[in-house]
């Protein structure tokens, strides 16, 4: 029976399913693996179920030498915390869990869009403070989303799910920027660059995968191109947005506001960002429902099962 480490606390049903298939060591902790634990995992197990924050860098694989582990089954669609090329050079297959996260992440995008455009977090803080003096006609006026234009930066599965919600649910027109033209089931206009897209939309949603190419894709230039009343929403990865440039834009009231579920140096959130009232800050809730986390876990376990059974692995990433 293959020896597998589950590197972080997961729903009980996922752990039980894994235990029925493998010799499981369960690290029931909310915190990522330390460097030493990653090295021990590579040396002592046939496979590892890993999560966001487990930084399997090229240096880790180099230090590991000839690892026993032959598969890292990532719990999540994003795998920028794993150097896939280095893993493959070490003879390790990397997998992820696409599909399971799509709708939940799109729902969080809509949550953030509504929260930032309608200033709901700011309003809730006002009520909780005891300082609310009652309704009046020009109190906390926000941006009416219905009928506006949404820009999707990265029109993959999640981007398309967000765009559908915007178009069919809110009557928004859709624009997007991506590496290729998409065959969509709703009307959408493609723009050639993030700057060109930013200049034409009322809400700009970041939905590209993290990679060296997308690092700081939303920089000061993109933010400067946005309309003064426009809002930025990021549900992808934190370092796609230049956080310092965003703070400067928000402090200067250069844009209408922002909604963030991810941060450049997560879990660190700069005090300057936390002090602003024109940004909504969520603690990376993108896939945070029991059903979705169970689906993600089952997909990761199935990747492990197929690998050890010598079958084609359903969700291999990289080569």
GIQUIJO-V83625 format. One record per residue. N is the residue number from 1. RES is the residue in one small letter. PHI is phi in degrees with one decimal (NA if undefined). OMEGA is omega as a letter, one per 30 degrees, with the letter a starting at -180 (999 if undefined). D_CENTER is the distance of its C-alpha to the mean C-alpha in whole Angstrom. Layout:
[[N,RES,PHI,OMEGA,D_CENTER] [N,RES,PHI,OMEGA,D_CENTER]]
//
This chain:
[[1,x,NA,a,34] [2,x,-66.3,a,31] [3,x,-93.9,a,30] [4,x,-126.8,l,26] [5,x,-101.9,l,24] [6,x,-95.3,a,21] [7,x,-84.4,a,20] [8,x,-158.3,a,18] [9,x,-69.6,a,19] [10,x,-128.4,l,18] [11,x,-54.1,a,20] [12,x,-57.6,a,23] [13,x,-63.3,l,24] [14,x,-69.5,l,21] [15,x,-62.7,l,24] [16,x,-62.2,l,27] [17,x,-64.3,l,26] [18,x,-66.0,a,25] [19,x,-64.6,l,28] [20,x,-73.2,a,30] [21,x,-110.7,a,29] [22,x,-133.1,l,29] [23,x,-84.0,a,31] [24,x,-99.6,l,28] [25,x,-106.1,a,27] [26,x,-108.4,l,25] [27,x,-91.2,a,24] [28,x,-82.8,a,23] [29,x,-138.9,l,21] [30,x,-81.9,a,18] [31,x,-106.3,l,18] [32,x,-63.9,l,17] [33,x,-67.0,l,20] [34,x,-75.8,l,22] [35,x,-58.5,a,23] [36,x,-63.3,l,26] [37,x,-66.9,l,25] [38,x,-63.0,l,23] [39,x,-64.3,l,26] [40,x,-63.9,l,28] [41,x,-64.6,l,25] [42,x,-66.5,a,26] [43,x,-84.8,a,30] [44,x,-109.0,a,30] [45,x,-133.1,l,28] [46,x,-79.1,l,28] [47,x,-152.6,a,24] [48,x,-133.4,l,21] [49,x,-92.1,a,19] [50,x,-111.9,a,16] [51,x,-136.3,l,13] [52,x,-53.7,a,10] [53,x,103.8,l,12] [54,x,-81.0,a,15] [55,x,-83.1,l,16] [56,x,-80.9,a,18] [57,x,-85.6,l,19] [58,x,-58.3,a,22] [59,x,-64.2,l,24] [60,x,-64.0,a,24] [61,x,-65.3,l,25] [62,x,-63.5,a,28] [63,x,-68.8,a,29] [64,x,-69.5,l,28] [65,x,72.8,l,31] [66,x,-103.4,a,32] [67,x,-73.8,l,29] [68,x,-70.5,a,30] [69,x,-62.7,l,27] [70,x,-119.0,l,26] [71,x,-150.5,l,23] [72,x,-111.4,l,19] [73,x,-95.2,a,17] [74,x,-78.7,l,14] [75,x,-90.5,a,12] [76,x,141.7,l,9] [77,x,-82.7,l,8] [78,x,-76.9,a,7] [79,x,-133.4,a,10] [80,x,-71.0,l,11] [81,x,-82.7,l,12] [82,x,-118.5,l,15] [83,x,-81.0,a,17] [84,x,-64.2,l,18] [85,x,-61.9,l,21] [86,x,-67.2,l,23] [87,x,-62.3,a,22] [88,x,-64.0,l,24] [89,x,-64.1,l,27] [90,x,-87.5,l,27] [91,x,81.4,a,27] [92,x,-112.5,l,24] [93,x,-82.9,l,22] [94,x,-118.4,l,18] [95,x,-127.7,l,17] [96,x,-139.4,a,13] [97,x,-129.1,l,13] [98,x,-71.7,l,12] [99,x,83.7,a,13] [100,x,-62.3,a,13] [101,x,-93.9,a,9] [102,x,-59.4,a,10] [103,x,-68.5,a,12] [104,x,-64.2,l,11] [105,x,-68.2,l,7] [106,x,-63.1,l,10] [107,x,-63.7,l,12] [108,x,-66.1,l,10] [109,x,-60.3,l,10] [110,x,-66.5,l,14] [111,x,-58.2,a,14] [112,x,-66.3,l,13] [113,x,-59.2,l,15] [114,x,-66.5,a,18] [115,x,-65.0,a,18] [116,x,-76.5,a,18] [117,x,-65.9,a,20] [118,x,-99.2,l,23] [119,x,57.7,a,22] [120,x,-71.6,l,22] [121,x,-65.5,l,21] [122,x,-61.6,l,24] [123,x,-66.1,l,26] [124,x,-65.3,l,25] [125,x,-63.4,l,26] [126,x,-62.3,l,29] [127,x,-63.5,a,30] [128,x,-63.9,a,30] [129,x,-71.9,a,31] [130,x,80.4,a,34] [131,x,-95.6,a,35] [132,x,-68.5,a,34] [133,x,-103.8,l,38] [134,x,105.9,a,37] [135,x,-66.9,l,36] [136,x,-149.7,a,38] [137,x,-61.9,a,37] [138,x,-119.5,a,35] [139,x,-79.3,l,33] [140,x,47.2,a,29] [141,x,-70.1,a,29] [142,x,-115.9,a,26] [143,x,-98.4,l,25] [144,x,-75.2,a,26] [145,x,-77.6,a,23] [146,x,-55.8,l,25] [147,x,81.4,l,26] [148,x,-80.4,a,24] [149,x,-111.3,l,22] [150,x,-103.9,l,19] [151,x,-112.9,a,17] [152,x,-106.1,l,14] [153,x,-92.7,a,13] [154,x,105.8,a,12] [155,x,-101.7,l,14] [156,x,-86.2,a,13] [157,x,-58.0,a,13] [158,x,-70.1,l,10] [159,x,-57.5,l,11] [160,x,-67.0,l,15] [161,x,-64.5,l,14] [162,x,-66.3,a,13] [163,x,-61.0,l,16] [164,x,-61.1,l,18] [165,x,-61.1,a,18] [166,x,-66.7,a,19] [167,x,-72.2,a,22] [168,x,-80.7,a,23] [169,x,-91.5,a,22] [170,x,-120.9,l,23] [171,x,62.1,a,25] [172,x,-84.9,l,23] [173,x,-80.6,a,24] [174,x,-117.2,l,21] [175,x,-127.4,a,21] [176,x,-154.7,l,18] [177,x,-130.5,l,18] [178,x,-156.3,a,17] [179,x,-67.6,a,19] [180,x,-140.8,l,21] [181,x,-66.8,a,23] [182,x,-108.4,l,21] [183,x,-91.8,a,24] [184,x,-109.4,l,22] [185,x,-96.5,l,24] [186,x,-150.0,a,24] [187,x,-69.6,l,25] [188,x,-157.6,l,23] [189,x,-108.2,a,24] [190,x,-94.2,l,23] [191,x,-113.6,a,23] [192,x,-84.3,a,23] [193,x,-155.3,l,21] [194,x,-58.5,a,18] [195,x,-64.5,a,21] [196,x,-63.2,l,23] [197,x,-65.1,a,21] [198,x,-58.7,a,20] [199,x,-71.1,a,24] [200,x,-112.1,a,24] [201,x,-121.6,l,22] [202,x,-93.2,l,21] [203,x,-135.1,l,18] [204,x,-108.2,a,15] [205,x,-109.6,a,12] [206,x,-89.1,a,9] [207,x,-143.6,l,8] [208,x,-101.8,l,9] [209,x,-68.1,l,8] [210,x,-77.3,l,9] [211,x,-162.8,l,12] [212,x,-56.8,a,16] [213,x,-73.6,a,16] [214,x,-98.6,l,13] [215,x,-58.7,a,14] [216,x,56.1,l,15] [217,x,-59.2,l,15] [218,x,-94.1,a,15] [219,x,-112.7,a,18] [220,x,-60.3,l,21] [221,x,-66.2,l,23] [222,x,-65.4,l,20] [223,x,-63.8,l,20] [224,x,-66.5,a,24] [225,x,-75.7,a,24] [226,x,-68.2,l,22] [227,x,-67.1,a,25] [228,x,-60.2,a,26] [229,x,-97.8,a,25] [230,x,-77.8,a,21] [231,x,-121.8,l,18] [232,x,-107.7,l,15] [233,x,-128.1,l,11] [234,x,-125.1,l,8] [235,x,-120.9,a,5] [236,x,-95.2,l,3] [237,x,-136.6,a,5] [238,x,-62.6,a,8] [239,x,-80.7,l,11] [240,x,-70.1,l,10] [241,x,-101.9,l,12] [242,x,-71.1,a,15] [243,x,-62.3,l,15] [244,x,-63.9,l,19] [245,x,-66.7,l,20] [246,x,-65.4,l,18] [247,x,-58.4,l,20] [248,x,-61.7,a,23] [249,x,-66.8,l,22] [250,x,-71.1,l,22] [251,x,-62.6,a,25] [252,x,-84.5,a,27] [253,x,55.5,a,26] [254,x,-72.5,l,25] [255,x,-125.4,a,22] [256,x,-69.9,a,22] [257,x,165.7,a,19] [258,x,-149.6,l,16] [259,x,-130.8,a,13] [260,x,-124.9,l,10] [261,x,-112.7,a,8] [262,x,-139.0,a,7] [263,x,-139.7,a,10] [264,x,-63.6,a,11] [265,x,-120.8,a,13] [266,x,-51.5,g,11] [267,x,-88.7,l,13] [268,x,-74.0,l,16] [269,x,-120.5,a,16] [270,x,-56.4,l,19] [271,x,-57.2,a,22] [272,x,-61.4,l,22] [273,x,-74.1,a,19] [274,x,-65.6,a,20] [275,x,-79.7,a,23] [276,x,-82.9,l,22] [277,x,-95.7,a,23] [278,x,-104.7,l,21] [279,x,-140.6,l,18] [280,x,-97.9,a,16] [281,x,-120.9,l,14] [282,x,-113.1,a,12] [283,x,-89.4,l,11] [284,x,51.2,a,8] [285,x,-93.6,a,9] [286,x,-42.9,a,6] [287,x,-112.7,a,9] [288,x,-82.4,l,11] [289,x,-134.0,a,14] [290,x,-60.1,a,17] [291,x,-59.5,a,17] [292,x,-68.3,l,14] [293,x,-64.8,l,14] [294,x,-66.3,l,17] [295,x,-62.1,l,17] [296,x,-60.7,a,14] [297,x,-63.4,l,17] [298,x,-63.1,l,19] [299,x,-66.9,l,18] [300,x,-64.1,l,17] [301,x,-64.9,l,21] [302,x,-65.1,l,22] [303,x,-60.5,l,21] [304,x,-65.2,a,23] [305,x,-59.1,a,26] [306,x,-61.7,a,26] [307,x,-60.8,a,26] [308,x,-72.1,l,29] [309,x,-84.2,a,31] [310,x,76.7,l,31] [311,x,-92.6,l,29] [312,x,-65.5,a,27] [313,x,-77.4,a,23] [314,x,-60.8,a,21] [315,x,-129.9,l,18] [316,x,-74.0,l,19] [317,x,-112.6,a,17] [318,x,79.7,a,19] [319,x,-71.2,999,23]]
//
